[in-house]
Amino acid sequence: MTVAQSMIRTHMDRPNYITPAGYTVLREEYEHLLVGERPKLVETISWAAGNGDRSENGDYIYGRKRLREIDRRLGWLSKRMKAAKVVDPAAQEDRTRVWFGACVTVADEDDVERILTLVGDDETDASNGRIGWNSPFARALRGAAIGDVRRVDLPAGEREYEVIAIAYP
C-alpha cells in the first residue's frame, strides 16, 4: 500500500463527525440538486438534443457538463451523509474541556484573542472561526481546559495559545 493510499484509507476510516446543523446543510444541498436542479437540467438537455447537431449546440454541451458536475456532487454528498456521525454539541456532558462542537476562546502570546468553534470537516469555515475537528489547531485543543496552554504548529511556525473560555450551545 502506498503512502497516498494509506492516507486516503485513514481519512475514510475516521468517523465523519458533523453537527445536526451541518448535516441539515448537506441534506438540503443534496435535495436541492436532486429534486430542483437535476430534473430541470435533464429537461433542457433533452430539448437541446432535439435541436439537431449536438457538436455546436451550446445548451446540450454545457448541460451535459453541468449534469456530470451535479451527479459527481450528489455522489460525494451521498457518501458523506452515509458516513456521517451526527453529534449534538448541546448534549456534551463534560463542558469543562474542549471537545467536538466547543466554542473556544484562545489567546496567543501577544494576547490576541480568537474565538474558534470545532466542527465537522464538512462544515469548516475558517473565515468565520469554524475549524475542522481534525485540523492541527483543533487536535491541539482537544481535551484542553480553561487556563491550559497548547502549542500549535502553523504554516508560519509554532505558536502557543491559552484557553480563555469554553462554551457549548
N, C-alpha and C positions, 0 to 999 in steps of 0.2 A: 504494500500500500504506500503510495506516495505521500509526501507531507501535505500537499494540497487536498488529497482525498481524506486524510485523517482530520484536517481542519474542517472540511465540509461535514464529515461524519460527526465530529464533536459538536458542531453548531446544530446539526439536525437532531442529535441525541439530547441536547439540552432542552429542558422544558420551555415552552413559549409562554411565559407568564405575561398576562395582559390584564389591565383593569377592566371592569364592566363597561366603562365609557369607551375605552379603546376598542373593545370587542364590538360594541354597537357601531362605531365608525367603520370598522372593517365590513360588518354585515350590511350596513346601509350602502356602502360603495358597491359591494357585490350585487345587491338587489337592484341598485340604480343601473349598473352596467347590463345585468341580465334581463331585466324587465323594461328598462327605459331606453337605453342607447342601442343595444344589440338588435332588437326587433326592427327598429326604425332604419338602422343601417342595412340590415338584410333586405328590407323592402326597397331601399334606394339602390342597392346593388342589383337586385332583380330587375328593377325598372331600367337601370343603365345598361344591363346586359341585353335587354330587348331592343336597344337603340342601334344595334348593328355592330360595326367594327369596334372591338374592345381594345385594340392596340393603342388607339389615340383617344380613348374615352376616359377623360379625367375623373368623372364620377365613379366609374367602375374601378379604375386603378386605385384611386385614393380610398374608395370604400373597402376594397379587398385588403388594402394595407391596414386601414383602421380596424377592420374586423379581426385581423390577426393580432393586433395590439390588444384589443379588448379580450379576445379569447386567452391570450397569454396572461393578462392581468387577472382574469377570472380564475384561471388555474392556480396562480400564485395565491390569490385571496382564499380560495378553497382550501389549499394545503395549510395555510397559516391558521385559518379558523379551525380546521380539524385538529391541528397540533396545539391549539391554544388551551392554556390552563388559566381560567378566569379567577383572579384573586382580588377580593374586595379589600382595599386598604382600610376601610372603616371597621372591618372585622378583626384587625390586627390586635392581638392580645397584649404583646409586650410593646407598649408605646414609649418605653424609656430608651429604646435603641433604634438604630436606623435599619429598617427592613424594606421590602418591596412596598411601594406606594407612599413612603415617607416624604414629607416636605421638610427639607433640612436647610437651616441657615448656617453657613460656614463663613469663617473669616480667614483670609490669607495672612502672610507675615507682615503685610502693610496695613492690616486691619480693614481691608476692603471686603465688605460682606457680599455674599451671593446667596440667593435662595434657589435651591435645586429640588426637583421632585423626581424620585426614582420610579420610572415607569417601564413598561414592556418595550422590547426592542422595536416593535412595530408602531409605537406611538411616540417616539422621541421627537423633540423639537428644541434643539439646543438654544435657539434664539429666545425661547420663552422659558428657559430653565428646566425643561423636561429632558432628563438624560436617561439613556437606556440602562436597565438593571445590570447588564453585562458589560457596560463600559468600564474602562480603567478607573475613572473617578468614582463611579458607583461601587465597584468592587472594593475600593479602598475605604469607602464609608460604611460598608455593610457591618452591622453589629456595633457600630460606634455609639457612645452615649454622650450626653452633653458634657463638654469640657475635654473630651478626647481630642488628641491631635493626630492627624493621619497624614502620611506622606503620599503624594500622588505624582506619578510620572506623567508629565505632559510633554507635548512636542517642543515646548520652549525650555524644558528641563524640569527637574524635580521641585515641587513646591509643597509646603506644609499648610494644612488647613485645620482650624479648630472648629469643632461642632459647637455652635452657639445655641441653637434651638432645634427641636424635633416636633413635628406636628403630623397628625393623620386626619384625613377627612372625617 
